Amino acid sequence: MSASISLRIDDSKRSLIDRAAAIVGTNRTAFILNNAMKAAQDVILDQTLFQVSDEKWNDFVAALDAPPDQNFVKFMNKQDPWGK
């Protein structure tokens, strides 16, 4: 099953899309669809829970619970150059 999507855009934006589509060797519809799908997947992946093994989770928690590295402490306690 397929459905249509209608867009109203100004000529300069359509020309830009057409130019980019031509560069990658596709048509306007395929270019818009491919890039919209990539953007949609990125948004969804940014909000998706990821799973790790128990071992990796324990390593992660241990790293969070460990005292900070002294170089990190020195860095965080350094005065900002713009805060003088």
N, C-alpha and C positions, 0 to 999 in steps of 0.2 A: 504494500500500500504506500502511496506517496501523497504528499500534500504540497500546496504551493505557498510561497511566502512572497509578498509584494513589498517592495521598498521604493520610497520616493527620495531621491538624492539629487543634488545639484550637478550640473554638467561637469564641473571641475573634479568632483569626487568620482563620478563615473569614469571620466577620462583617466584618472589616476589608477583606478581599479583595472580598467582595460589595459593600460600600459603594463602594470605589474603582471596581469594574467598572461599577456603576450610574452613577457620575458621568461616566465616559467613554462610556457608552451601549453596553456590551457585556455578555456573560455571564461567569460565573466561569471557565469553561474557556478561552475566547478571551483573557480578561485574563491568566490565568496563562501560557498559551502565548506570547502576544505579549511579555510581560515576560521570560520565561525565554529566548526567542530573542534579545531585545536584549542580555541579560546574557551569553549565550553568545558572541554576535558581538563584544561588547566585549572579552571575555577573549581570544578568538582574534586580534582585531586588535591587541591589546597585545603579542602574541607574533609578529606577522607581519613579515617582512622587507619593507622598502619600497625601491623602486628610484628612482634619480635619474639624470638625464643626466650624461654625462662632464663637461660644463661645470659643472653644479651641484655635482658631487662634488669637482671641482678647487677650486671656490670654497670649499666646506666645509673641505677639507684646508688650504687657504691660510689660512683664518680660524683654524684650530686651531694652525697653525705660526707665525702672526704673534705678535709680542710683545704682551703685554697692554696695554690702554688704561691710561693713568696714573690715571684716576679709579678704575678697578677695583683697581689696586695700592694706592691710598690707602685704599680701602674695606676691602680684605683685611688691611691692616696696622693698621687702627684697633682700639684695645682694646675688647673687649666691655664694655658697661655693667655687666654682672653680674660681671665679672672683676676689679673694683677691689679 
